[in-house]
Amino acid sequence: MIYSLYIINKAGGLVYQKDFGDQLEKLSSNEYLVLAGTFHGVHAITSKISPLHGSSGIEMLEADTFRLFCFQTLTGSKFLLFTDPQQSTVDHYMKTIYNLYSDFVMKNPFHTPEMPIRSEQFDQSLLKFIKENS
């Protein structure tokens, strides 16, 4: 089950956040921004300290009550999915969410890259996809 989606721009700013259930505690707007910036920094550090050359950083973080999956695009944007701890893979989810993002956000001539996402079509399509697959 998908709990939440965050999209972080290449500078570490939170450009989108959506909860799909009440499993995670609600945070204030400022706390969401701090969380995104902190993850961005930790992701960058882990890619540098990894013993494997060319590591891309954190891909999954596992906790008792959730799993956090990270997909980094070629442009440096990060898609974070918070899921149920039993969720083993999210490749299908990430691919579909990225396709929705490409179709309704990046192809929108009124959207400014790296800025907060304000797209009703993206919101509706994302919510429909999550409801159908959870």
N, C-alpha and C positions, 0 to 999 in steps of 0.2 A: 504494500500500500504506500502511496506517495503522500507524504505529509506536507511538504513545502517545496517551492522552487525559488531560487535566487539567481539573478543574472548580474554579474559584476563586470564592469568595463575594464579595459586594459590598464587603466590607472588605479584600479582598486575601488572605484565608486560603485555603489549599489544603484543599478538602473531599473531593477524590477524585483518585486518580492510578492509572492502569492502563497497563502496557506490554503490547503485543501481539506483540512480537518481540524479538530481541536486537540490533537494528541500532543502538540508542542505548545509550550507556554507562549502567550502573546508578549511581544516586546514593544518598547516605545520606538518611535521613528528613529531617534538618535541611537538606540541600542542596535537596531538593524544596520545602520550605517557603520557603527563601530565593528560589528561582527563581520561585515563584508570587508572592511579595510584590514582587519586583523587576519582574516583568512587569506587575503591577497598577500600580505607580508609573510605569513607562515608558508604559503605555497611557494613563494619565491625563494625563501631560505631553504626549504627542503629540496628544491631542485639543485641548489648549490652544494649542499652537504651530503647528497646521496653518494654512496660508493660507486654507483653505476654512472659512467660517463653519459651525458646526454639525457639524464632523467628529466621528466617533465613536471615533477613535484607530486603532491598528494593527489591520488586518484580515488581513494576511499578511506574514510575514517569510521571506525566502528566503536560504538558505545553500547551500554547495556540497553538503552531504550530507543535507539535510532541508529541508522547508518547514513553517512554523508558521502555522496558520490560527486566527483568533480569531473567535468568535461571541459577542456580548454580548447578553444577554436584556434585556427591558424592566425587570426587577428589579435589573439590575446584575451578575448572575452572568456569568462568562466561561467558555466552553468552548474549550479549546485542543486542537487536533489537530496532532500531529507526523506528517508524512507523508514519503513518498519525494519527492525533488526533482522528479520528473517529473509529480507529481500536479497537475493544472491547476485542478481545482475540487473542493470538498468539500460543496457545498450539499446534495446528497442524504444524505451521511453526517451532517452537522450536524442536518438536519431529523429524521432517524430517531433519532439519539442523544438529541436534545431531547425527542422524543415518548416514548422509553423512560424518560428522566429524569422527565418529567411523570407518566407512568403508574405507575412503581414507586417513585419517591422522593417526589415532591410530594404524591401522593394517599395516601401511607402515613401513617396517623394517629399512628404511633409515631416518625416522623421529625421532628426539630426543625430548622426552617429555619436556614440558615447554619452548621450543624454538620456534622462529617464524615458521609459517606454510608456506611451499613452496610446494604446491601440485597442479599441473595443473589439475588433475582429480577432486580434491575437488572444485577448482575454477569453472571449466566447469559445473560440476553437480549442484553446488549451483546456478550459474547464470541461468541454464536451469530451475531449480525448481522455482526460484523467477520470471522469465519471464512467466512461465506457470500459476502462482498463483497470479499475481498482476493485 
